[in-house]
Amino acid sequence: MLTCLMGILSRPANLLAFFWPANAVLLGIFLRLPQLNNTGGWLGAFSGYILADLITGNSLVLTLFLTVSNIITVSVSLFFIYLTRLNYRNYNKGFTFLYLFSICALAGCFASALFAVNTIPYAPNTFMSPDRKWIDFGMWWTGEIINCITILPLILAFPARAEFHHFFTKDLPKISFVHLLPLFAIIISVIFTHIFFGPGALLYPLAAMIWAALTYRLFSLTIVNSIVCLVTYHSLTSFYLSESSDAYFSTAISVRIGLCMLGLAPLVLAIISSNRQELYQRVLYMANHDSLTQAMNRHSFFEQGEKLIKNSKSQPLTAIMMDIDHFKKMNDQYGHHTGDLVLQNFADQVRTCLRSEDLFARIGGEEFIILLSCTEEYQAHQIAERIRQVIESTPVHQQGKPDIYITVSIGVAKQNPDDPVLQHLVNTADQALYQAKSQGRNQVMIASFH
């Protein structure tokens, strides 16, 4: 009802509404909260449409025709979304958003406009004329498409509570002046649309919007995109209405189509950029981590470890080398599938004993290493002993088979301040591990420099 009132109040005299967010909002709500897409939800929406029109003075017949037209936009769009089994929840993956937009534009918005121009002009006290049916059809259709472009992405991309908390606690403090430059460019370009009128004003914000699409996250871009489209739309509509109604009708459809392109291009570019960045991060993660245990691989460990040593200065570094006891025998007895299960379970249990900044890697078949920063020798021994106890007391569950209990031998070494070479620290921890294995396994051995 509130969004309908917004549209009604934006309606120029004897013309269609300048901005009608209700249909896109209702569609977005039903997509985002499918539990509301039921009889009660539709009746509530229908009542909201009806009440908004009646309290602003429309006749009952006209109100019914308008409401049915608006409901058609949403219902037809939903029908084809479900018919094509479009995975709209992944609107930000691949071409899903373009498919979603195409369904709304070519199905829901088109059907709505078609019904409207064949009913509303014949209702009492109507503001549409049978003499300009095709103009009104184009106005209704393009207006609905603009509403979809400006409102629907905003609702679909609206972050959950946890994402909001993450943004304000972690991302917001990182925002710099350079990060705000695309926003400043957009503001300047939008101001130009109010100073230098004409059809070319549509292109003023384009370059700045592309810059923003490559800089900001999708939800932030949807906010900026909606504001830019609506402000530009208002500026051009006001200009042509001030000239004459003929000037308005002769240019409004082309202006709206141009605005659709202006709004669509940054969104598509932002999704493509986000997908490429996500793919890059995934490939980078796979290149730096062991695919079985998700621990760092040997190359990544030494690369990150060298940086840690270089930046540690006088802070102590400690290495913990670990080897699962009798792993090869276990692999031969139970098979490689069970061996993989043991390795995965081992890595998961070790991670529960570590801090987020600790480096944890698999550097051999059953050999793992941890590099601890700002940790004294006795603290590293406590961590190693805790890992040993956790591994010893935590069974590896097999489906339909008895649980397996494993143990681990551990060697601990503290960095020699006079020898800042990571490989030497690893070798020292490896020697301590060898001592732990030779003295009976399932124990922690320390080998440090003094």
ABEGO torsion letter per residue (X at the ends): XAAAAAAAAABBBGBBBABBAAAAAAAAAAAABAAABBAAAAAAAAAAAAAAAAAAGBBAAAAAAAAAAAAAAAAAAAAAAAAAGBBAAAAABEAAAAAAAAAAAAAAAAAAAAAAAAAAAABBGBABBAAAAAAAAAAAAAAAAAAAAAAAAAAAABBBAAAAAAAAAAAAAABBAAAAAAAAAAAAAAAAAAABBEAAAAAAAAAAAAAAAAABBAAAAAAAAAAAAAAAAAAAAAAAAAABAAAAAAAAAAAAAAAAAAAAAAAAAAAAAAAAAAAAAAAAAAAABBAAAGBBBAAAAAAAAAAAAAAAEABBBBBBBBBBBGAAAAAAAAEAAAAAAAAAAAAAAAAAABBAABBBBBABAABBBBBBBGBBAAAAAAAAAAAAAAAAABBBBBBGBBBBBBBBBBBBBBBBAABBBAAAAAAAAAAAAAAAAAAGEGBBBBBBBX
